[in-house]
Amino acid sequence: MSNHESLRSSATVPQVLLGLALLGQGLLSALSFGLAQAEFRRVPSQYSQIQLAIDYADPGDVILVAPGTYSGPGNINLDFHGKELICRSEEGAAVTIIDAQQESGYRNGFQLSSGETRASVIQGFTIINGYNPYGGAISCINASPTIRACVIRDCLAFFGGGISFDQSGGLIQDTLVEECSVIGLPVSGQGGGGIYMRNSSGRVEDTVVRGNHIDEFSFPGSGIYMSGGGALLRCTVTGNAGGSGVFASLTQIDHCTIAYNRSTELQIDFVCDITSSIIANGCGQSLVSLSPTAWATASCTMVDPDRVVTNGGTFTYLTPAIDASPLFCLAPFCANVPTTIGSFHVEPTSLARPENNECEDFLGANTSDTCVAAGVDPQPVGLLGPNSIAPNPSRGETSLRFRLPAQSSVRVSLLDLQGRRLASLLEESREAGDQTWSGDLRAIPGLRLAPGVYLIEVKAAGLRETARMVLLP
């Protein structure tokens, strides 16, 4: 008779139940003890710097960061050192800002590289002005944190202008990544103007990636670069410039909207599975491009088959392609693409709605019952109207007309066609209504402009829009 059989035969049912009860009490006591040890560590009331609170924290602790702008040593390049803890704002990303300032050297918001798991959480921050080789705002190498409810903006990197995952199984949820850029030397595999994932099984969920760009070398994935695993679920990828909107290799794309990026919407390099998504662009460019050895499947997906370029690869429709306009509520004008202006919810008659298609599924990432989701800014009519730049073409003397929907700080910039900022033309607060700016572009100190095509960018009231202008000799 085995020891287990002997134990079972010698113990009565009440004794077994008593033993299990005592064991349960012991586990509950241990769990309660563990929970009791978790502490809330508050910045700046208890700790003057975020990193200081992290350094003193034990696994399971919560770092609570009060509203404010945090920058400088101790508040940038934040490192969890492998701890499973939560670092979050008290009142959300709108009022809690980590400003890396891009003054000198490499600096971003968070740099994790010690095997952190999804139990390590970064939540509720706006991270701006980061500059780092990997991940302008957040860099994860051999680390797999959860990034939730963050806003990533105006950051630069060689790989992943906003967020970089390398050898990671991390999770990004409910996050906005915009106006970030990949810059630097033409290195193989460089990409991901907004998000970069390499050899990673990470997931991106319910996230908007818009208005990001790749430098002049036109690397893939001006919005998202995902190679070697990973999944995009309920994501909106729009208005990104330079390379393809999404670069996918060994990737799952489910209920996503990929539309009105400046180049090919989706570039597939190896294997990709696309389900219940919208891939669209009303400006005539290719929607999907496959490498010669790529293989992809699409089911219940809205895509024009005539604008899928296989290049020798294989694109298989598991259900018939839904070849129709998605009828976005407010698609941008082609003259303004790429732009962050637009509403990618769909009209009531769209075939993307479950009552109108044979899949009986809501296609894409935006599933409002009305054209504009309740509680969501409908993105008012653009800042720049027709003929907003005059004269155009110009020999330097230029006048700009734009309209503000509300009182706002305004930033007007001169960009090249790759989206690189060449000069700041205006930066101040203005009242709502019609506005003007005028100046001589050839008189900007330290800048010598060659004849050619440039972009005038206006950022105000949470919106960004660009218009082209021609500079004559």
KOLMIMAR-68772 format. One line per field, with one value per residue (C-alpha): residue number from 1; residue in three letters; chain; x, y, z. Coordinates in steps of 0.001 Angstrom, whole numbers, always signed. Example, Ala and Ser with C-alpha at 12.3 -4.5 7.8 and 13.67 -1.06 7.14 Angstrom:
! residues 2
lovo: 1,2
torti: ala,ser
torkol: A,A
east: +12300,+13670
north: -4500,-1060
up: +7800,+7140
END
This chain:
! residues 473
lovo: 1,2,3,4,5,6,7,8,9,10,11,12,13,14,15,16,17,18,19,20,21,22,23,24,25,26,27,28,29,30,31,32,33,34,35,36,37,38,39,40,41,42,43,44,45,46,47,48,49,50,51,52,53,54,55,56,57,58,59,60,61,62,63,64,65,66,67,68,69,70,71,72,73,74,75,76,77,78,79,80,81,82,83,84,85,86,87,88,89,90,91,92,93,94,95,96,97,98,99,100,101,102,103,104,105,106,107,108,109,110,111,112,113,114,115,116,117,118,119,120,121,122,123,124,125,126,127,128,129,130,131,132,133,134,135,136,137,138,139,140,141,142,143,144,145,146,147,148,149,150,151,152,153,154,155,156,157,158,159,160,161,162,163,164,165,166,167,168,169,170,171,172,173,174,175,176,177,178,179,180,181,182,183,184,185,186,187,188,189,190,191,192,193,194,195,196,197,198,199,200,201,202,203,204,205,206,207,208,209,210,211,212,213,214,215,216,217,218,219,220,221,222,223,224,225,226,227,228,229,230,231,232,233,234,235,236,237,238,239,240,241,242,243,244,245,246,247,248,249,250,251,252,253,254,255,256,257,258,259,260,261,262,263,264,265,266,267,268,269,270,271,272,273,274,275,276,277,278,279,280,281,282,283,284,285,286,287,288,289,290,291,292,293,294,295,296,297,298,299,300,301,302,303,304,305,306,307,308,309,310,311,312,313,314,315,316,317,318,319,320,321,322,323,324,325,326,327,328,329,330,331,332,333,334,335,336,337,338,339,340,341,342,343,344,345,346,347,348,349,350,351,352,353,354,355,356,357,358,359,360,361,362,363,364,365,366,367,368,369,370,371,372,373,374,375,376,377,378,379,380,381,382,383,384,385,386,387,388,389,390,391,392,393,394,395,396,397,398,399,400,401,402,403,404,405,406,407,408,409,410,411,412,413,414,415,416,417,418,419,420,421,422,423,424,425,426,427,428,429,430,431,432,433,434,435,436,437,438,439,440,441,442,443,444,445,446,447,448,449,450,451,452,453,454,455,456,457,458,459,460,461,462,463,464,465,466,467,468,469,470,471,472,473
torti: met,ser,asn,his,glu,ser,leu,arg,ser,ser,ala,thr,val,pro,gln,val,leu,leu,gly,leu,ala,leu,leu,gly,gln,gly,leu,leu,ser,ala,leu,ser,phe,gly,leu,ala,gln,ala,glu,phe,arg,arg,val,pro,ser,gln,tyr,ser,gln,ile,gln,leu,ala,ile,asp,tyr,ala,asp,pro,gly,asp,val,ile,leu,val,ala,pro,gly,thr,tyr,ser,gly,pro,gly,asn,ile,asn,leu,asp,phe,his,gly,lys,glu,leu,ile,cys,arg,ser,glu,glu,gly,ala,ala,val,thr,ile,ile,asp,ala,gln,gln,glu,ser,gly,tyr,arg,asn,gly,phe,gln,leu,ser,ser,gly,glu,thr,arg,ala,ser,val,ile,gln,gly,phe,thr,ile,ile,asn,gly,tyr,asn,pro,tyr,gly,gly,ala,ile,ser,cys,ile,asn,ala,ser,pro,thr,ile,arg,ala,cys,val,ile,arg,asp,cys,leu,ala,phe,phe,gly,gly,gly,ile,ser,phe,asp,gln,ser,gly,gly,leu,ile,gln,asp,thr,leu,val,glu,glu,cys,ser,val,ile,gly,leu,pro,val,ser,gly,gln,gly,gly,gly,gly,ile,tyr,met,arg,asn,ser,ser,gly,arg,val,glu,asp,thr,val,val,arg,gly,asn,his,ile,asp,glu,phe,ser,phe,pro,gly,ser,gly,ile,tyr,met,ser,gly,gly,gly,ala,leu,leu,arg,cys,thr,val,thr,gly,asn,ala,gly,gly,ser,gly,val,phe,ala,ser,leu,thr,gln,ile,asp,his,cys,thr,ile,ala,tyr,asn,arg,ser,thr,glu,leu,gln,ile,asp,phe,val,cys,asp,ile,thr,ser,ser,ile,ile,ala,asn,gly,cys,gly,gln,ser,leu,val,ser,leu,ser,pro,thr,ala,trp,ala,thr,ala,ser,cys,thr,met,val,asp,pro,asp,arg,val,val,thr,asn,gly,gly,thr,phe,thr,tyr,leu,thr,pro,ala,ile,asp,ala,ser,pro,leu,phe,cys,leu,ala,pro,phe,cys,ala,asn,val,pro,thr,thr,ile,gly,ser,phe,his,val,glu,pro,thr,ser,leu,ala,arg,pro,glu,asn,asn,glu,cys,glu,asp,phe,leu,gly,ala,asn,thr,ser,asp,thr,cys,val,ala,ala,gly,val,asp,pro,gln,pro,val,gly,leu,leu,gly,pro,asn,ser,ile,ala,pro,asn,pro,ser,arg,gly,glu,thr,ser,leu,arg,phe,arg,leu,pro,ala,gln,ser,ser,val,arg,val,ser,leu,leu,asp,leu,gln,gly,arg,arg,leu,ala,ser,leu,leu,glu,glu,ser,arg,glu,ala,gly,asp,gln,thr,trp,ser,gly,asp,leu,arg,ala,ile,pro,gly,leu,arg,leu,ala,pro,gly,val,tyr,leu,ile,glu,val,lys,ala,ala,gly,leu,arg,glu,thr,ala,arg,met,val,leu,leu,pro
torkol: A,A,A,A,A,A,A,A,A,A,A,A,A,A,A,A,A,A,A,A,A,A,A,A,A,A,A,A,A,A,A,A,A,A,A,A,A,A,A,A,A,A,A,A,A,A,A,A,A,A,A,A,A,A,A,A,A,A,A,A,A,A,A,A,A,A,A,A,A,A,A,A,A,A,A,A,A,A,A,A,A,A,A,A,A,A,A,A,A,A,A,A,A,A,A,A,A,A,A,A,A,A,A,A,A,A,A,A,A,A,A,A,A,A,A,A,A,A,A,A,A,A,A,A,A,A,A,A,A,A,A,A,A,A,A,A,A,A,A,A,A,A,A,A,A,A,A,A,A,A,A,A,A,A,A,A,A,A,A,A,A,A,A,A,A,A,A,A,A,A,A,A,A,A,A,A,A,A,A,A,A,A,A,A,A,A,A,A,A,A,A,A,A,A,A,A,A,A,A,A,A,A,A,A,A,A,A,A,A,A,A,A,A,A,A,A,A,A,A,A,A,A,A,A,A,A,A,A,A,A,A,A,A,A,A,A,A,A,A,A,A,A,A,A,A,A,A,A,A,A,A,A,A,A,A,A,A,A,A,A,A,A,A,A,A,A,A,A,A,A,A,A,A,A,A,A,A,A,A,A,A,A,A,A,A,A,A,A,A,A,A,A,A,A,A,A,A,A,A,A,A,A,A,A,A,A,A,A,A,A,A,A,A,A,A,A,A,A,A,A,A,A,A,A,A,A,A,A,A,A,A,A,A,A,A,A,A,A,A,A,A,A,A,A,A,A,A,A,A,A,A,A,A,A,A,A,A,A,A,A,A,A,A,A,A,A,A,A,A,A,A,A,A,A,A,A,A,A,A,A,A,A,A,A,A,A,A,A,A,A,A,A,A,A,A,A,A,A,A,A,A,A,A,A,A,A,A,A,A,A,A,A,A,A,A,A,A,A,A,A,A,A,A,A,A,A,A,A,A,A,A,A,A,A,A,A,A,A,A,A,A,A,A,A,A,A,A,A,A,A,A,A,A,A,A,A,A,A,A,A,A,A,A,A,A,A,A,A,A,A,A,A,A
east: +0,+1370,+1783,-1120,-3375,-2351,-3109,-6449,-7505,-6492,-8162,-11882,-14009,-14387,-10629,-10011,-12516,-10943,-7515,-8732,-10375,-7172,-5194,-7633,-7320,-3560,-3654,-6128,-3915,-875,-2803,-4119,-624,+683,-2091,-1528,+2077,+1162,+1586,+545,+3576,+2625,+4530,+5362,+3775,+5826,+8568,+9919,+10622,+8883,+12058,+12602,+9154,+9869,+13223,+11647,+8638,+8176,+6551,+2805,+3051,+1261,+3031,+444,+1556,-329,-1278,+1565,+4462,+7472,+10876,+14574,+16592,+14407,+11332,+12576,+14270,+12197,+13190,+11140,+14257,+12172,+9561,+5923,+4294,+1849,+2961,-78,-1398,-4062,-6216,-5304,-3056,-4650,-3193,-135,+2741,+6245,+8293,+11644,+12568,+14942,+17686,+20761,+21552,+19027,+16001,+12482,+9720,+10325,+13173,+12407,+14862,+14787,+12195,+9161,+5832,+2359,+1916,+4233,+1862,+2386,-955,-2425,+504,+1123,+4745,+6212,+9524,+11398,+14438,+15942,+17363,+14534,+11176,+11052,+8589,+8763,+11468,+10929,+13780,+13302,+10462,+6703,+4802,+1227,+900,-2608,-4526,-1466,-911,+2396,+3222,+6120,+8796,+11713,+13636,+15546,+13145,+9630,+9109,+6568,+6861,+9337,+8934,+11922,+11803,+8612,+5164,+3875,+374,-713,-4314,-6479,-3528,-3036,+264,+581,+3078,+6055,+8858,+11520,+14717,+18349,+20506,+19107,+19430,+17774,+14564,+14196,+10572,+7514,+6854,+4317,+4865,+7655,+7502,+10297,+10443,+7621,+4294,+2871,-686,-2039,-5694,-8201,-5415,-5233,-1990,-2167,-64,+3292,+5974,+9144,+12150,+13158,+14407,+10793,+11137,+8028,+5395,+4980,+2238,+3038,+5883,+5108,+7511,+7924,+4593,+1942,-1631,-3582,-7111,-9648,-6970,-7277,-4211,-4630,-2794,+718,+3361,+6602,+6263,+3303,+694,+1165,+4021,+2989,+4986,+3548,+741,-2940,-5138,-8646,-11381,-8980,-9388,-6327,-7077,-5803,-2150,+184,+1660,+368,-2064,-825,+2494,+2745,+6180,+5498,+2249,-775,-4328,-6891,-10371,-13346,-11268,-11454,-8522,-9468,-8226,-10241,-7149,-6362,-3201,-2632,-4274,-2278,+1183,+2738,+6363,+7026,+7054,+4217,+988,-2129,-5772,-8698,-12163,-15087,-12753,-13561,-10855,-10839,-9284,-8111,-5863,-4156,-679,+620,+4102,+4128,+2785,-564,-3643,-6528,-10104,-11691,-14942,-15729,-13983,-16321,-15519,-17256,-16559,-16737,-18661,-16627,-18463,-15728,-13018,-10193,-9711,-6980,-5196,-4705,-3589,-1847,-3781,-5138,-8446,-11277,-13938,-13578,-16915,-19206,-22548,-25752,-25834,-22227,-21556,-19252,-22305,-23509,-27054,-25724,-23227,-23417,-20871,-23291,-20262,-19219,-16122,-13281,-12384,-15183,-18510,-20730,-24442,-24388,-22019,-20244,-19699,-21254,-18726,-16176,-15028,-16451,-13305,-14689,-14141,-10438,-8276,-7224,-9750,-9300,-6742,-5513,-2000,-1562,+147,+785,+3223,+5252,+8743,+8876,+6296,+3448,+121,-1743,-5429,-6885,-9789,-9786,-12909,-12006,-9462,-6226,-2476,-1385,+1765,+2430,+5459,+7216,+7834,+9498,+7572,+8826,+7186,+10411,+10019,+12259,+11127,+8543,+6545,+4110,+3681,+1183,-2316,-5194,-8946,-11490,-12304,-10565,-6790,-3937,-148,+2177,+5928,+8840,+10003,+13286,+14055,+13986,+17306,+19640,+17444,+18122,+15223,+15676,+12834,+10363,+7259,+6853,+4143,+2651,+1433,-1081,-1589,-4310,-7310,-6172,-6123,-3380,-3653,-1182,-1359,+1130,+2868,+5256,+8334,+9584,+13214
north: +0,+3394,+6241,+8036,+4984,+4542,+8158,+7941,+4766,+5953,+9338,+9700,+12051,+14609,+14580,+15214,+18066,+19545,+19309,+21016,+23749,+24353,+24385,+26902,+29089,+28956,+29961,+32751,+34008,+33967,+35812,+38360,+38827,+39453,+41959,+43668,+44295,+46170,+49912,+53024,+55220,+58751,+61195,+63947,+64070,+61122,+60808,+63779,+61733,+58845,+56722,+57192,+55755,+52834,+52139,+51961,+49952,+46243,+43887,+44470,+48112,+50917,+54136,+56941,+60053,+63285,+65622,+67726,+67761,+65627,+65961,+65775,+63134,+60846,+61426,+60135,+56904,+55186,+51588,+49017,+46859,+43746,+44481,+43586,+46827,+49414,+52931,+55038,+58555,+59536,+61527,+60342,+61146,+64508,+66069,+63883,+64475,+63025,+65437,+63952,+67354,+66022,+68356,+66132,+62442,+59638,+60132,+58772,+57952,+54310,+51890,+48308,+45474,+43191,+40579,+42561,+40768,+42045,+42456,+45468,+48248,+51744,+53531,+56945,+59122,+61480,+61024,+63668,+64794,+61513,+60562,+57100,+54426,+52029,+53483,+57265,+57158,+53588,+51001,+47323,+44892,+41423,+42962,+42478,+45145,+46347,+49871,+51178,+54425,+56450,+59205,+59073,+62159,+63987,+61357,+60190,+56919,+54725,+51826,+52624,+56365,+55944,+52452,+49641,+45974,+43705,+40087,+41020,+39693,+43028,+44452,+47914,+48885,+51981,+54133,+56959,+57139,+60176,+62576,+60289,+59594,+57082,+58835,+57958,+55775,+53234,+50117,+46826,+46304,+49934,+51031,+51613,+55347,+54784,+51252,+48744,+45047,+42655,+38962,+39681,+38070,+41346,+42544,+45982,+46457,+49326,+51710,+54603,+55093,+58210,+60982,+59225,+59026,+57401,+59420,+59756,+56175,+54935,+52007,+49902,+50549,+54295,+53505,+50011,+47580,+44065,+41234,+37797,+37471,+39631,+40758,+43930,+43943,+46758,+49244,+52304,+53140,+56316,+59335,+57896,+58843,+57554,+53776,+51399,+52130,+48676,+46237,+42702,+39492,+36539,+38776,+38554,+41542,+41416,+44098,+46864,+49941,+50713,+53665,+56850,+56374,+58004,+54841,+51260,+50594,+47093,+45492,+41742,+40179,+36630,+35309,+37394,+36512,+39303,+39085,+41476,+44505,+47523,+48291,+51338,+54470,+56586,+58105,+55284,+53821,+50107,+48767,+45585,+44616,+41180,+40136,+37238,+34627,+36080,+34256,+35875,+35046,+37439,+36730,+39139,+41944,+45039,+45391,+46061,+42927,+44995,+46990,+43981,+43588,+40072,+40385,+36597,+36091,+34486,+36336,+33964,+35080,+32686,+34572,+36744,+40100,+42944,+45295,+48510,+51898,+51713,+55022,+56643,+59440,+61948,+60664,+63168,+64892,+63245,+66594,+66629,+62995,+62157,+63983,+63202,+64829,+62398,+60249,+56536,+55501,+54346,+55554,+53546,+52152,+50921,+47261,+47357,+47165,+43695,+44253,+45013,+42172,+38384,+37918,+39577,+41192,+44802,+45307,+47569,+49103,+51647,+50090,+53014,+52687,+56265,+58068,+59679,+57717,+59219,+61144,+61238,+64485,+64367,+66040,+69327,+70595,+71000,+73892,+74567,+75240,+75473,+78038,+78497,+79376,+82369,+82993,+79381,+78908,+81550,+83006,+83224,+85774,+83639,+84172,+81427,+81439,+78959,+78649,+77601,+75810,+76916,+78990,+77051,+77151,+77121,+75775,+76459,+74698,+74302,+70643,+68863,+66210,+63476,+65301,+66556,+69874,+72509,+75601,+76890,+79742,+80488,+79290,+81152,+81052,+82452,+82916,+80898,+82031,+82982,+83442,+84569,+84335,+85876,+85906,+85343,+81719,+82699,+85010,+82360,+82619,+79674,+78063,+78072,+76623,+75155,+75468,+72628,+71382,+71839,+71313,+73909,+72193,+73648,+71985,+73395,+72347,+68727,+68684,+68555,+69384,+70050,+71812,+71725,+74763,+75249,+77435,+78923,+79840
up: +0,-981,+1473,-209,+142,+3800,+4496,+2749,+4570,+8043,+7897,+8494,+6415,+9247,+9783,+6083,+6051,+9171,+7567,+4422,+6491,+8443,+5190,+3705,+6783,+6458,+2802,+3567,+6390,+4113,+1405,+3909,+5269,+1738,+1022,+4327,+3354,+155,+617,-1214,-1751,-2736,-4918,-4069,-609,+742,-1877,-3785,-6927,-8682,-8853,-5118,-4413,-6758,-5091,-1629,-2819,-2219,-4748,-4756,-3705,-5533,-6468,-6581,-8462,-7866,-10745,-12083,-14520,-13598,-15230,-14502,-12593,-10533,-12699,-16070,-17206,-14520,-13747,-11797,-11244,-11881,-9201,-9712,-8663,-9980,-10850,-11669,-11586,-9096,-11535,-15032,-17956,-18733,-15582,-14880,-17269,-17466,-19583,-20635,-22133,-24843,-23661,-23892,-23880,-24027,-21822,-21829,-19349,-18421,-19152,-18081,-18714,-15667,-16547,-15388,-15988,-16759,-12996,-13383,-14434,-15864,-15823,-16455,-17567,-20453,-21555,-23856,-25377,-24971,-27040,-26803,-29136,-28204,-27195,-27113,-24206,-22873,-23574,-22684,-23388,-21883,-19894,-20290,-18345,-18725,-20121,-19562,-20166,-21164,-23719,-25596,-27633,-29342,-28686,-30860,-31174,-33597,-32901,-31680,-31534,-28744,-27226,-27927,-26953,-27629,-26433,-24597,-23853,-22644,-22909,-24099,-23338,-23840,-24866,-27377,-29264,-31528,-33078,-32396,-34869,-35815,-36878,-37412,-39596,-42092,-39933,-40873,-38936,-37945,-37773,-35650,-35625,-32848,-31505,-32188,-31269,-32228,-31292,-28917,-28085,-26846,-27315,-28167,-27237,-27620,-28594,-31073,-33030,-35182,-36663,-36161,-38830,-40074,-41186,-44839,-45181,-45403,-43042,-42479,-39878,-39565,-37056,-35756,-36474,-35212,-36077,-34577,-32811,-31193,-31671,-32409,-31020,-31470,-32502,-34751,-36859,-38934,-40289,-39951,-42537,-44044,-44262,-44207,-41553,-39992,-40636,-39643,-39447,-37514,-36318,-35426,-36344,-34929,-35076,-36098,-38293,-40437,-42676,-44296,-43547,-46025,-47532,-47854,-45044,-44150,-45119,-44462,-44341,-43153,-41631,-40695,-39666,-40159,-38672,-38631,-39566,-41881,-44184,-46201,-47918,-50304,-51913,-54374,-52856,-52238,-49109,-48452,-49699,-49193,-49494,-51938,-49155,-47075,-46360,-44934,-44298,-44043,-42699,-42349,-43366,-45390,-48043,-51799,-53432,-56407,-54062,-52456,-53955,-53368,-54957,-55150,-51630,-50840,-49571,-48826,-48152,-45647,-46230,-49263,-49206,-48308,-51170,-50158,-48654,-44859,-44887,-42122,-40369,-41206,-43541,-44099,-47451,-49505,-49857,-46077,-45629,-43384,-40697,-37257,-38180,-38816,-37208,-37967,-36573,-39366,-40653,-40004,-43563,-43512,-44247,-41236,-38973,-37947,-39191,-42671,-43304,-43544,-40763,-38296,-36718,-36111,-38214,-37186,-33849,-33438,-32518,-31595,-32342,-33594,-35905,-32944,-29758,-26645,-24623,-27444,-29045,-32576,-33956,-35331,-38850,-39584,-38491,-42076,-44805,-48586,-49723,-46155,-47405,-49687,-51945,-52855,-54624,-52790,-52926,-49140,-48013,-46713,-44993,-43115,-42198,-39703,-37285,-33614,-32307,-28751,-26880,-27084,-27235,-30878,-32463,-36142,-37629,-40954,-41868,-44734,-46655,-44306,-41401,-39824,-38045,-39627,-37744,-35278,-36814,-34003,-30424,-28230,-26755,-28814,-28479,-30449,-33974,-37213,-36965,-39190,-39262,-41784,-42285,-44634,-44652,-46269,-43336,-40595,-38699,-39265,-41930,-45668,-47611,-51069,-53579,-53206,-51407,-47663,-45041,-42720,-39552,-37098,-33692,-31433,-29342,-29386,-33189,-35807,-39492,-42279,-45640,-48491,-49863,-52768,-52315,-55560,-56314
END
